[in-house]
């Protein structure tokens, strides 16, 4: 019985520590907003989240999650902006009228973000400045071999 109490108290302390870390650290390093996803053309429900750029990745932290890592990680090379708009009348009960909604595609899934104007502009600029995935990858070994062959001529 005593072991069960210690175990429960330990689990509660871990959950509180994770929540505090997520609230204090992650919240101070990201942009708040709402997001929802669609893979079949039907949009899911809105979730509160923090968005954070880390190199070429967009990290999405759900505010209701206690995971120490990002809940969703999107690589910038595979993102494309599909649209941006203002909230429609049916969305105004959840979203502020000054918010900008942007739709981003990542593979077969689409993400819609409701962000403040400056945050929406920043994410659009970040996605559009990504190198093209069609850009040829340089094979450094092949280039080195080619250079050596040319020296031998």
Buried (B, 14 or more C-beta within 10 A) or exposed (E): EEEEEEEEEEEEEEEEEBEEEBEEEBBEEBBBBBBBBBEEEEEEEBBEBBBBBEEBBBBBBBBEBEEEEBBBEBBBBEBEBEEBEEBEEEBEEEBEEEBBBBBBBBEEEBBBBBBBEEBBBBBBEBBEEBEEEEEEEEEEEEEEEEEEEEEEE
